[in-house]
């Protein structure tokens, strides 16, 4: 069980709940605080002007709402903002959004009735998926449109997915004996005013980014191994000369992966010990940057993933509502905790470094396929008849075009504010957009790394070097060859690319240190 309301919720907790099916429970003391917070607001809001309870919303906040219309206001808000478009959230993203929203409510600052947190917990544990659209939110007054669709499901309307099938929410609730949420004070605004959609998507992005980084370290190490690189560029001595945690860790991981390789060379054995008579060296003194600078390139990726993880974990453990209901201080504070700039900027940082990771993979692939560069392998790793067969030539086009797409997608969404809502929301975060662009960049990068992995396995077969490989590389080659054979003839390969991508997702989930 993952307990919400006491301990800090982490990205690892999200992975357990979203991908491993771990159930959640609500800490009793925190649940009691949710009720105290609701009870306080119910009393405190009498004869006071409090935004979104007895006022209109957004630029219409100057209009007072009569007491008899206040509950209907919440229903009007939810239904009017169910205007999403585009693709639906995947199951994992929708579930992550619910976990993020529930954890925010367990901070007991939103004034919601305890039935809201109870229903969210049941939906998550029973794997009932809300219908949420990708497009719609600008990430300033929270993820209004995305969370409106979640709110619509909570009040028993719209559609939900259960056991892989979309059904009317009313029917799902009847099957599961769930009771829809009734509006008591501000349940509509409370569900909608928050950063939980962008944060939920961001958490899933972090989980995949970690897997992707692991795969990149592995493939970069194998590339160095097959090209018989010198080992000093990932030595502890060289990398300790710079004070970056990520760089040191990447180098250490490379040493671990290649520790028993018989292909990696030691510089003193070849260039220091003994007299060198050559005027022009036939062997390269230093490798190309895409091989030699792995710790310096992937180090910043690691450090950024760590930084982004902290930002997202801070956000998911925060109250992102407005106003904030403070039952301890007996006050209601109006502000902008729903603004998503922290998440938006974090997602932009993540997609920038993942794009650089993808560019590294594409350059290493190019090195493997260009015989004039590597001087060890045939053009395009063609193990058929040169000129007649094509090897991995077609795959390279896909890798190149996908990398180029990432380079365009990497432009920061954080800087792309458009005023809207009658200029009430005059500067916005576009946080959900940033999170979904990052998701696309990560998925694209897995496609490129899958092609690189196919190329590396092909190179091993061409070089016939299995007996000299590190134990890690040899094991990976054996695993891959169980579902993807060497490329000896020209035939469609897209299914093998898909299987390789699935393999990398699994490989990246395993600890490599």
N, C-alpha and C positions, 0 to 999 in steps of 0.2 A: 504493500500500500504506500502511496505517496500522500502525505498529510498536508493539506492546504490550511493556512491560517497561523502556523507556528514557525516552521522552518522556511528559510529562503528557497524559493523555487529556482532551479537551475536548468540550463540547457540539457544536462544529463537526465533530469527528471522528465523533461519534455520528451526526450527520446524513449524513455521507458513507457510513458503513457501512450504516446502516439504510435510508436513502432513495435513495442513489445507487449502492449495490452495491459500494462499495469493499472490497477484500479486506484481511484483516489478516495480519500475520506476527508471530512471537515473536522478540524480541531474544535472540541466542544467549547473551550473558553472563547475562542475567536468567533464561533457561531453565536454565542451569547452576546458578544460585543456588536455583532451585526444587528441583533434584535434591539439592543440598547440604542444603537444609532438610529434605527427606524423609529422607535418610540419617542426619542428626543425630537426628531424632526416633526413628527406628527403633532406634538404639543407646541414646539417652538414656532412653527410656521403659521400659527393662528395670528391674525391681525398684523402680519408683516408682509412686506413686498419681497418675495424671493423669486429670483429668476427661474422660469420654467415650471413653477408651481402655480402661481397666480398671475403670471405675465405671459405675453406672447413670446415667441422664440426668435433668436437672431435679431435682425434689424426691427422686428415688430415687438421688441420687448417693452416698448413704452405703452402698449395696450394692456390694460388690466383685464384679467379673465375672471368672470363671476364664479362664485363658489360652485354653483350647479354645473358649470362647464369644465371645471378643472380636471376631472378624471377623463372626460372625453377628449380634452386637449392632448393627453398622452397617447391615446389611440390614434388621433388624427396625425400626430407627429410621426408615429411608427409607419402608418399606412402610406402617408404622403411621400415618405422618403424611401420606400421600397421601389426604387427606380434604377436598380443596378443593370448592367449590361455586360456583354461579352461572355466568356467562359465561366463556369461555376468553379468555386473553390474545390480542389480535390478533397477527398475524405480527410487526408492528413492535415491539410491547411485549415479546414473547417473545424476539426477537432482541436487543433492548436489554438485557434481563435477562442473557442469556448473555454479552454483551460486558462488562457490569459485573462479573459474577462472575469471568470470566476475568481481567480486569485486576486484580482484588483478589488472585487467586491468583499473579499474576506479581510480587507484592510479596515472595513467598517467605517467608511467615510462617504458612502454614496446614498445613504438613507433608503436603501431598498428593503422591501419586505423579505424576511427569511425564506419565503417560498421561492424566490428567484434563485438563490444559491442552491437550494435543495433540488430544483428542477435541472439546473445546469449540471450538477454532480451526477444525477441519474442519466441524463442524456450522454454524458461522456462515458460513464461506466457501461452503459448498454450499447455503446457505439451507434447511437442514432445521430445521423449527420444532418445539420441544418443546410438549407439552400441559400447560399451566399454567392453573389456575383463578384467577379474580379474588378470590374470597372465601376467607378462612381464616387469614391471618396477623395477629397483633396487633403485630408490629413491635418486639418487645422482645428475644427470643432469636433475633434475625434474622427474616427472612421464612420461618419454619419450614415452613409448609404449602406455600406457593408453590414454595419451593426444593426441597422434598421431591419434588414432581412433576418438577422438572428432574432431580434426582438419580435418580429412577426411570427416566427415559429414558437417563441416562448409563450405568446398569447393564444396559441392554438390554431394559427392560420397559416396559409401557404402550403408548401410541400417539404417533406423531409425524406431522407434515404434510410431505409432499414433493410438489412440483409441484402444490400446491393440493389434494392428496388426503390424508386421514388413513389411515394404515396402522399395523399393529402395528410397534413399534420393532424387533423382531427382524427383520422382513422388510425394513425400511428399511436396517438395518445390513448385511444380506446384499447388498442391491442396491448399496450404496455401498462395500462391503468395509471397513466400520468395525468395530473391535473394542470391545465394551463395556468399561467400567471395571470392574476387579476391586478389591475392598477389600483394601488392604494394611495400613493401620493405622487411620485415622480418616476415610476418604473420605466416608462418609455424613454425619457431623457437620460436616465441613469444608464440604461443598457447601451444607448447610442453614443453618449458622450465619453469616448475613451479611445485609446490607441491600440486596443486589443487585436484588431485585425492585422494591422501592419506588424505588431509585435509577434503575433502568432506565426505569421508568414516568415518573419525574420528569424524566429527561433528554429524553424524547420530549415531555413537557409543555412544557419550555422551548423546544424547537424550534417547537412550534405557537404558544406564547405570543408569541414574537418575530414570527411572521407576523401574528398577530392584532393586535398593537400597530401594526405597519406599516399594516395596513388601517384601523385606527381613526384614525391620523394623517391618512391620505389622505382618508377620508370626512369627517372633521371639517373638514379644509381646504376640501374642495369645498362643504360646507354653508355655511361662511363666505363662500366665493366667490359662490355663487348668491344669498345674502341680501345681497350688496353690503356686507359688513361693512367697517368701518374697519380699516386694517392696523396700527395702533399697538399693539394688544394682543398681537401676535406680533413686535413690533419687537425688535431687538437691544438698544436703549437701555432699554426697559422691563424686559425679562427679565434684563438684566445687573444690575438693582437687587436681585435675589435671588440667593443663592449656591448654587443647586441645579443640578447638572450636567444632570439629566434635563430640567428646565424649559427651560434654555437650548438643549438639543439639539432638543426638540420645536418650539420657536419657530423655530429655524434651519431645520428641515425644512419647516415651513409656508411660510417665506419662499421656500425653494427651489421647492416645489411650485406656489406661486402667483405666482412672480416676474414672469411675463409676462401675468398676467391683466388684462383691461381692465374687469373688474367690481369688483374690490376697490378700495375708495376710500381716499384719504388725507385725514385729518381737516382739515389746514389748508385744503385746497381747498374744503371745505364749511362749516366752522364757525369757522375762525380768520381767514381772509382775506376781508375785506368786511364790511359792516354787516348785522347780522341784525335784521330788523324784527319778526319774529314774536313774539307774546306766548306762544303755545303752539306748540311745535315739532311739525310734522307728521312729521318724521323722528326716529327714536330717536337720542338722544345717545350711548347705549351699548347694546351688544347684550346679549341675555339671557346668563346665565352659561354655559349649555351651548355657546354660541358663543365668548364672550369669554375664558373661563378654560381653554381647551384646554391651554396649556403648564403651568398649575398643576395640572390634573387628570391629564393623561397623563404629566407629568414624574415624579411618584411611581411610576407604573406602570413606566416605563422603569428608574428607579433600583432598584426592587424586583426586576425581572427580572434585572438585573445582579447584585444581591446574591444572589438565589436560584441563579443560575448558578454563582457562586463556591462556594457551599455544596455544591451537587451535584457540582461538579467536585472539590472537596476530598474528598467522600465516596467518589466512584468511584475516586479515586487513593489510597485508604486501605485498610488491612487491617481488615475488619469481622468478624473471626473470634473465637472463644473456645474454648480458650485460644490465645494468640499464641505461636508457636514461634520462639524467638530463637536461631538457630544461631550467630550472631556472638558473643553473650554467653553462649552455652551454658546457656540457661535456658528454662523454659516458664512464661509469665505468664498467670494466670487473672484475668479481669475482665469488662468489659461492652461491648467494642467493637461488639458486634452490636446494641446499642440504637439505635433509629432516630429519636431525638428531633430531631437536626439536620435530617433529611429531612422529618419530619412538620411541624415548625414552618415550614420553608421552603415546603412545599407549601401550608400554610394561608395564609401571606403572599401567595403567588402567586394563590391563588383569591380572596382578598379584593380584590386590586387588579384582577384580571380582571373580577370582578363589578362593580367601580366603572366600569371601562371599558364594560361592557355597559350599565350604567345610563346612562352618558353617551350611548351610541348610541340607547337608547330615548327619551331626552329630546330628542335632536336629531330623531329620527323624528317624535315628537309635534309638535315645532315646525313641521316641514315639512307635516304633515297638518292642522294647525289653522290655518285661514285667518284667524281672529281674532288669532292671535299673529304670523304672518309677514306678513300683509297684502299678499302678493304672489302667492299660489297658491290654487287652488280647494280646497274642502274635500276631504280625503283624496286630494288630487292627482287628482281625478276629471276626466278629459278626455272623458268621455261626457256624458250628459244628467243634470244635477243632479236628485236625487230619484228618478230611474229607474235610474241606474247607481251603482255603489258605489266605484269606484276602488280604493284600497289599504286600505279599511276592514277587510276580513277579515284582511289581513296584520298589521295593527296588533295585533289580539287575540293573535296568535301571539307577536309581539315582546314584548308586555306580560306575558303569562303566563310566557314563558321567562325573562324578566328576573326576575320574582318568584321563580321556582324557584331561580335563581342566588343570590338574596338569602338564601334559606333554607339552601342548600348551603354558603354562605360561613361558617357557624358553625365555629369552629376544632376540628378533630379532635384536635389536639395536647392539648386539655384533657379529652378523653374517654377517660380510662384506666379500665379495669375489671380488677381483680385476677383472676388465673386460675392454672392449673397448680399447684393446691394452695397458692396464695398464694406460690409461689416467684417467679413473675412478678407482683409486687404493684404495680408501676407500669410501664405500657407506653406505647409511642409511637403505636400505630395508624397507622404510617407508610404502609403500603400503602393503607389506607382513605383517608387524606388525599390520596395521589397519585391515586387513582381518582376521588375527588370533584372534585379539581382538573381532571382530564381532562374530566369531564362539564361543568364550568363553562366550560372553554375551548370545547368543542364547541357548547354552548348559545349562547355569545357569537357564534360564527361564524354561527349561524342568525339572530340578531338583526341583525348587521351586513349579512348578505345582503339582508334586507328594507330596511334603510336605503339600501343601494346601489341597489336597484331604485327606491326613492323618489327618490333624487337624479337618476338617469337620466331618470325621468319628469318631474322638475322642469325639467331642461334642455330637454326636448322642448316642454313647455308654454311656457317663457319664450322659446324660439327664440333662444337666446343663444350658439349654438355658435361663432360667429365672434369672440365676445368672451372666450371661455374661455381659461384657461391652456393651454399646449400639452399638459401632462400630463393635465388633465381632458378635453380634447378627444380625445386618444388613447384614454383609458379609455372614453369614451362610444362611440367608434367600435367598440372591441373588444366592448363589451357588446352593442351593437345587432346584432352578427353572430349572437348566439345568444338574445337576449332583446329582443323588440320592445316598443314603448310599449303601455301598457294603455289601450285604447280601448273595449273591451267587456268584459262580465262573463263570465269562463270560469275553470276551475280553473287556479291558478298555482303549485301546489306543485312541479311539475317545473322551472319557471323559477327558483324559490327554490333548488332543489337545484343547478341549473347555476350560479347566481350564487355559491353557497357554494364550489363547486369552483373557480370563477374567482378568488374572493378568496384561496383557499389558494395558488393560483399567483401571484397579484399580490403577496401578502405575502412570497413567497419572494425577490422581486427587491429589490435595494438601491434605496432611494428618496432617497439623498443622493449 
